[in-house]
Amino acid sequence: MYADNKPCTVCGSEVSLRAHTDPRPGTDPDGPVDDRVCSNPDCPTNSGEPDAPRA
């Protein structure tokens, strides 16, 4: 297990780590094993849109 203490790259809020829910096409299969999820519900990364920026 690892820690990722960097804030959200979009809004600067705290980020939590969650297991990938689905593989993203074209991504590095040896990349990070977790998704970074912003704790700010108003952050654009939490919009649910397919082209939303990543935390």
C-alpha positions as CSV (number, residue, x, y, z in Angstrom):
1,M,0.0,0.0,0.0
2,Y,1.2,3.5,-0.6
3,A,0.1,7.0,0.4
4,D,-0.6,9.9,-2.0
5,N,-0.8,13.1,-0.1
6,K,-0.8,15.5,-3.0
7,P,-3.9,17.8,-3.1
8,C,-6.3,17.8,-6.0
9,T,-4.7,19.1,-9.1
10,V,-7.8,21.1,-10.0
11,C,-9.1,22.7,-6.8
12,G,-6.4,21.9,-4.2
13,S,-8.7,20.0,-1.8
14,E,-7.8,16.8,0.0
15,V,-7.8,13.6,-2.1
16,S,-8.7,10.1,-1.1
17,L,-7.6,6.9,-2.8
18,R,-10.1,4.4,-4.1
19,A,-9.6,1.2,-6.1
20,H,-10.1,1.5,-9.9
21,T,-13.7,0.8,-10.8
22,D,-13.0,0.2,-14.5
23,P,-10.0,0.2,-16.7
24,R,-9.5,3.3,-18.8
25,P,-8.7,2.5,-22.4
26,G,-5.2,3.6,-23.5
27,T,-3.8,3.9,-19.9
28,D,-0.6,2.3,-18.7
29,P,-1.6,-1.1,-17.2
30,D,1.4,-0.8,-14.8
31,G,0.4,2.7,-13.6
32,P,-1.2,3.6,-10.3
33,V,-3.6,1.0,-8.9
34,D,-5.9,3.6,-7.3
35,D,-8.1,6.5,-8.5
36,R,-7.6,9.8,-6.8
37,V,-11.0,11.2,-5.7
38,C,-11.3,14.8,-4.6
39,S,-13.2,15.4,-1.3
40,N,-14.7,18.6,-2.6
41,P,-18.2,17.8,-4.0
42,D,-18.2,21.0,-6.1
43,C,-14.9,20.2,-7.8
44,P,-15.1,19.7,-11.6
45,T,-13.4,16.3,-11.1
46,N,-16.6,15.0,-9.4
47,S,-19.0,16.1,-12.2
48,G,-19.5,12.6,-13.5
49,E,-18.9,13.7,-17.1
50,P,-16.7,11.3,-19.2
51,D,-14.3,14.2,-20.1
52,A,-14.1,15.5,-16.5
53,P,-10.5,16.3,-15.4
54,R,-8.8,13.9,-13.0
55,A,-8.0,14.8,-9.4
